[in-house]
Amino acid sequence: QGQLGEAGGGGVQPGGSLTLSCAASGLTLTRYVLKWYRQAPGQERELVAGISTGGTANSVPRFFISIDNARNSAYLLMNSLNSEDTAKYYCCAGTRILNYWGQGTQVTVSS
């Protein structure tokens, strides 16, 4: 059974950077489409970055997604953070028929 576990969240001041990690077990990340989502209180879940099985990456401005094959982990680098980036961040590894979700990690941007 595949599992994902996010880490790296926390408090950060406006303008700061943060890198989230998503460690996979029981599945090989490069065989899945890997996406990062976030959800703020009262808001819908929002896609912020994704990387295909072929390695094509896309993300919203200021954010960068990557995968470390050796560590079987994905990362989300977030720069120039502002209060609107405050949310719980989730990674998701998916195919057409199956999605694995992590439990999420909270990011709070505040002075």
LINGIBEL-V742328 format. One record per pair of residues at least 24 apart in sequence whose C-alpha atoms are under 7 Angstrom apart, sorted by the first residue. I is the first residue (numbers start at 0). J is the second residue. D is the distance in Angstrom with one decimal. If there is no record, write none. Layout:
BEGIN
i = (I	I)
j = (J	J)
d = (D	D)
END
This chain:
BEGIN
i = (0	1	1	1	2	2	3	3	3	4	4	5	5	5	5	5	5	6	8	8	8	9	9	9	10	10	10	11	11	11	12	12	12	13	13	13	13	13	13	13	14	14	14	15	15	15	16	16	16	16	17	17	17	18	18	18	18	19	19	19	20	20	20	20	21	21	21	21	22	22	22	23	23	27	28	28	31	31	31	32	32	32	33	33	33	34	34	34	35	35	35	35	36	36	36	37	37	37	37	38	38	38	39	39	39	80	81	82	82	84)
j = (25	25	26	99	99	101	99	100	101	101	102	89	90	101	102	103	104	104	104	105	106	105	106	107	106	107	108	107	108	109	108	109	110	79	80	81	82	108	109	110	79	80	81	78	79	80	77	78	79	80	76	77	78	74	75	76	77	74	75	76	72	73	74	75	72	73	74	90	71	72	73	71	72	71	71	92	92	93	94	92	93	94	91	92	93	90	91	92	88	89	90	91	88	89	90	86	87	88	89	86	87	88	85	86	87	108	108	108	109	108)
d = (5.7	4.2	5.1	7.0	6.7	7.0	7.0	6.2	4.6	5.0	6.5	7.0	7.0	6.2	6.9	5.8	5.9	6.0	5.2	5.2	4.9	6.1	5.0	6.1	6.1	4.8	5.9	6.3	5.0	6.3	5.5	5.1	5.0	6.9	5.4	4.8	6.8	5.9	6.1	6.4	4.2	4.9	6.3	6.3	5.3	5.5	5.4	4.4	6.0	6.2	6.0	5.3	6.8	6.6	5.4	4.4	6.1	5.5	5.0	6.5	6.8	5.7	4.5	6.5	5.4	5.0	6.1	6.4	6.4	4.4	6.6	5.9	5.9	6.5	6.0	6.9	5.5	5.2	5.8	5.6	5.2	6.5	5.7	4.6	6.5	5.7	5.2	6.5	6.9	5.6	4.5	6.3	5.7	5.1	6.3	5.8	5.4	4.2	5.9	5.2	5.3	6.6	6.6	4.2	6.3	6.8	5.9	5.0	6.3	6.8)
END
